[in-house]
């Protein structure tokens, strides 16, 4: 039995679907049973769990040969860092009590750094805590997800301006499609290579790096509307995020993350030789996102 936490998200859904196509038994874990209808239709067992409750997590992983775990960012939480640590501690407690043979962790580029990387610091904490469990560990560190741009697409199309915290605008940075992360996660869960000697660290990004300028140009091409990039001044970051409804503590984590990004610290760890490259392009992802978030017609060129 393969247990997939985060099955409601695009990575978890892609992973569970790939495992089912491989003929494996899958238990997809959700907070709400209604979220599991699509995966139930392809033969997944549906389980409900609260990631903040160790007993709930323990019930979900019972009998598992492999488990995919994650720590979502609680965007509505007054203190996202405290919320993430609580989630991590609960998950690790359950895994420590009844360790499955293999645990795959959805982590982030930059997770090797203990501090100074904002939200990514929490993924370092997650990886560190999981090293204490008696399981084969795989840390799947992914680049920035392409679908994160969905948050600013409606405003960008309405105003013709795409705000960016990536500085400078022509700086290339790694990114990846969520479905490619899910596909690689499934392949790694099926792989018998991991051992308990040390964690297996795998990085994943798209085959080509992009810039914020590339995002604006692609959006303009697909929507048929003029879109220019705006390098949001560093001093304005907190105010812009507060205006978007992001709380002060969450904004601080984002500011620290993009400071680290722009300083080149959010990238493949220097001594990690195992890398995967997704085939999905930024254009493909944006073409899928546009109708969902705006109802815009996508240009056919």
DOVO-739790 format. One line per 2 residues: for each residue x, y, z of C-alpha. Coordinates in pm, whole numbers. Layout:
<atoms>
X,Y,Z; ...
</atoms>
This chain:
<atoms>
0,0,0; 127,343,-102
-4,626,115; -15,971,-43
-65,1277,175; -156,1598,-5
-363,1406,-259; -592,1707,-303
-306,1907,-452; -166,1876,-805
152,1696,-694; -29,1442,-479
-298,1383,-741; -37,1324,-1013
160,1088,-788; -145,883,-685
-263,861,-1047; 79,743,-1166
93,475,-897; -253,350,-996
-146,334,-1361; 142,117,-1241
-112,-116,-1083; -30,-35,-720
-269,-6,-428; -297,357,-322
-446,520,-14; -504,887,-92
-530,1107,217; -755,1413,236
-905,1646,493; -1244,1633,321
-1395,1320,163; -1543,1522,-126
-1191,1605,-243; -1124,1236,-306
-1397,1161,-558; -1173,1175,-866
-906,946,-718; -1169,710,-575
-1300,673,-930; -966,528,-1044
-947,283,-756; -772,470,-476
-870,398,-119; -972,727,42
-864,814,396; -926,1125,602
-659,1272,827; -557,1593,1001
-187,1657,955; -179,1838,1290
-296,1526,1476; -34,1251,1518
-298,985,1591; -485,1079,1275
-167,1054,1069; -82,720,1231
-417,572,1128; -365,688,770
-19,526,736; -112,193,895
7,-95,678; 194,128,432
502,9,245; 575,364,131
444,706,229; 461,1045,60
455,1327,316; 446,1704,285
407,2016,494; 169,2266,333
206,2636,408; -97,2739,621
-159,3071,445; -458,3162,663
-266,3101,987; -167,3408,1192
176,3250,1241; 252,3021,943
591,2920,1083; 438,2798,1409
164,2622,1211; 413,2443,988
626,2332,1283; 317,2191,1451
229,1996,1136; 584,1869,1098
606,1758,1461; 276,1568,1439
375,1389,1118; 720,1298,1245
578,1168,1574; 346,932,1386
620,812,1151; 863,762,1438
609,549,1627; 539,317,1332
799,380,1058; 706,247,713
986,98,500; 1010,405,274
919,772,323; 936,1028,44
936,1391,152; 814,1670,-76
1076,1933,-1; 1215,2249,-162
1525,2382,-332; 1736,2548,-62
1629,2307,213; 1994,2241,297
2014,2586,459; 1931,2606,829
1840,2975,828; 1792,3287,620
1559,3139,358; 1214,3221,497
957,2950,428; 1227,2716,298
1382,2710,645; 1079,2505,751
1161,2241,492; 1510,2221,639
1346,2161,977; 1120,1895,821
1413,1709,665; 1615,1731,986
1334,1593,1203; 1264,1307,965
1622,1186,983; 1534,1047,1325
1287,788,1193; 1385,432,1105
1283,438,739; 1453,472,404
1422,841,323; 1395,1021,-9
1401,1402,-7; 1247,1521,-333
1344,1887,-355; 1156,2078,-620
1210,2418,-773; 946,2691,-755
617,2557,-891; 495,2719,-1211
135,2723,-1092; 229,2973,-819
189,3243,-1087; -186,3175,-1079
-215,3404,-775; -128,3714,-977
-270,3626,-1319; -614,3793,-1283
-466,4126,-1173; -188,4103,-1430
-432,4060,-1716; -666,4330,-1587
-392,4588,-1540; -141,4465,-1797
130,4451,-1531; 289,4136,-1387
449,4207,-1047; 766,4015,-970
982,3970,-661; 1248,3805,-875
1525,4063,-923; 1649,4146,-1180
1370,4066,-1422; 1602,3890,-1668
1752,3662,-1403; 1697,3296,-1488
1563,3081,-1206; 1457,2715,-1174
1089,2628,-1187; 885,2312,-1240
534,2188,-1319; 354,2025,-1026
250,1726,-1237; 614,1652,-1320
699,1656,-949; 415,1410,-886
529,1180,-1165; 887,1174,-1034
757,1118,-680; 573,806,-799
883,676,-977; 1094,728,-666
835,560,-442; 845,257,-672
1226,254,-674; 1387,4,-438
1721,187,-431; 1682,389,-104
1860,255,203; 1852,349,569
2220,450,559; 2148,806,448
1866,1000,280; 1846,998,-96
1828,1359,-217; 1680,1423,-559
1627,1765,-718; 1364,1832,-983
1314,2127,-1216; 1203,2192,-1573
1444,2132,-1858; 1476,2508,-1915
1509,2788,-1662; 1301,3102,-1707
1300,3467,-1605; 1017,3691,-1490
1037,3851,-1835; 971,3510,-1990
660,3472,-1774; 522,3810,-1888
600,3743,-2254; 438,3401,-2243
131,3539,-2067; 102,3813,-2327
131,3563,-2611; -132,3327,-2468
-385,3590,-2363; -347,3822,-2657
-330,4114,-2414; -31,4343,-2347
156,4247,-2030; 470,4413,-1895
682,4303,-1603; 715,4515,-1291
1013,4464,-1063; 847,4544,-732
1090,4766,-536; 1241,4578,-243
1120,4838,10; 763,4797,-117
742,4419,-77; 578,4416,269
317,4677,173; 232,4496,-152
183,4168,34; -21,4327,310
-239,4481,39; -295,4132,-99
-420,4015,239; -100,3842,350
-33,3873,723; 281,4030,865
447,3705,976; 371,3529,648
500,3831,455; 825,3818,651
876,3456,545; 815,3549,181
1050,3848,196; 1327,3634,342
1264,3366,79; 1296,3605,-216
1596,3778,-64; 1760,3436,-57
1632,3360,-410; 1777,3679,-552
2106,3612,-375; 2128,3273,-549
2076,3058,-238; 1757,2883,-358
1903,2639,-606; 2033,2286,-640
2254,2190,-347; 2615,2182,-465
2688,1820,-372; 2360,1670,-496
2428,1475,-814; 2087,1312,-859
1873,1543,-1069; 1550,1502,-1264
1418,1734,-1534; 1049,1772,-1616
928,1798,-1975; 633,2031,-1906
695,2389,-2017; 592,2718,-1863
375,2788,-2168; 183,2463,-2118
116,2539,-1752; 9,2899,-1812
-219,2785,-2097; -395,2552,-1852
-413,2813,-1576; -558,3104,-1774
-908,2963,-1832; -930,2843,-1472
-840,3167,-1300; -976,3426,-1542
-1201,3264,-1801; -972,3419,-2061
-954,3269,-2407; -609,3129,-2478
-451,3232,-2805; -400,2945,-3046
-45,3037,-3140
</atoms>
